Structures are given as C-alpha cells and as structure tokens.
C-alpha cells in the first residue's frame, strides 16, 4: 500500500506530493540513520533520590555542612 504525502513548499499555496519511498528518502537525507534499537535487556532501571542540599551563602559556621564537629 502506497501512501502519498502532501507537503506545502515555501510560503505559497503550491503543494508537492511525495510517495512513501520519496518521503523516506527525504527523511533519511534530513535526519540521517536512526541509532540501533535498544533492547529491553539493555535498559537500566533508575532510582530517583534527593540530592544533598547546597551550602547556604549566608551560613557563618560551616562545620555542620562539612560533616565534622
């Protein structure tokens, strides 16, 4: 089954019709090749954690931020 893709060219009302093969070629020229597909076994599970709070700019005593008492 061939589907025709209608595309507007520039700012005028002229429309150009591309076949599936032509549209695939133009997509390849514009974006290049797709990266290889990631398999489910290659996926990594992420665990969101809270990041360590930064040091406040107006904090005078930084012993509790450095971890030493």
C-alpha positions as CSV (number, residue, x, y, z in Angstrom):
1,X,0.0,0.0,0.0
2,X,1.5,3.3,-1.0
3,X,0.5,6.5,0.8
4,X,1.2,9.9,-0.8
5,X,2.4,12.7,1.4
6,X,1.3,16.2,0.5
7,X,3.8,18.9,1.6
8,X,3.5,22.7,1.3
9,X,6.6,24.2,-0.3
10,X,7.8,27.6,0.9
11,X,5.1,30.3,1.7
12,X,3.0,29.8,-1.4
13,X,0.0,27.6,-1.8
14,X,1.7,25.2,-4.1
15,X,1.7,21.6,-2.8
16,X,4.0,18.8,-3.8
17,X,3.0,15.1,-3.3
18,X,5.7,12.6,-2.4
19,X,5.3,8.8,-2.4
20,X,6.3,6.7,0.7
21,X,9.7,5.9,-0.8
22,X,10.4,9.6,-1.6
23,X,9.3,10.7,1.8
24,X,11.5,8.1,3.4
25,X,14.5,9.2,1.3
26,X,14.0,12.8,2.2
27,X,13.6,11.9,5.9
28,X,16.9,10.0,5.7
29,X,18.7,12.9,4.0
30,X,17.5,15.4,6.6
31,X,17.9,13.3,9.8
32,X,20.4,10.6,8.9
33,X,20.2,7.0,10.1
34,X,18.4,6.0,13.3
35,X,20.6,4.7,16.1
36,X,20.3,0.9,16.8
37,X,17.2,-0.1,18.7
38,X,17.7,-0.5,22.5
39,X,16.6,-4.0,23.6
40,X,14.7,-4.4,26.9
41,X,17.6,-6.3,28.4
42,X,19.8,-3.3,27.8
43,X,17.6,-0.9,29.7
44,X,18.7,0.4,33.1
45,X,16.3,1.0,36.0
46,X,16.7,4.4,37.5
47,X,16.1,5.3,41.2
48,X,15.3,8.9,41.9
49,X,17.0,10.2,45.1
50,X,17.1,13.5,46.8
51,X,20.3,15.4,46.2
52,X,22.4,16.7,49.0
53,X,21.4,20.3,49.9
54,X,24.0,23.0,49.0
55,X,25.7,25.3,51.4
56,X,23.7,28.5,52.0
57,X,25.6,31.6,51.0
58,X,24.9,33.4,54.4
59,X,25.9,30.5,56.6
60,X,28.7,31.6,59.0
61,X,29.5,28.3,60.7
62,X,30.1,25.6,58.1
63,X,31.1,22.7,60.4
64,X,27.7,21.0,60.2
65,X,27.9,21.3,56.4
66,X,31.3,19.7,56.1
67,X,30.4,16.8,58.3
68,X,32.9,17.4,61.1
69,X,32.1,18.7,64.5
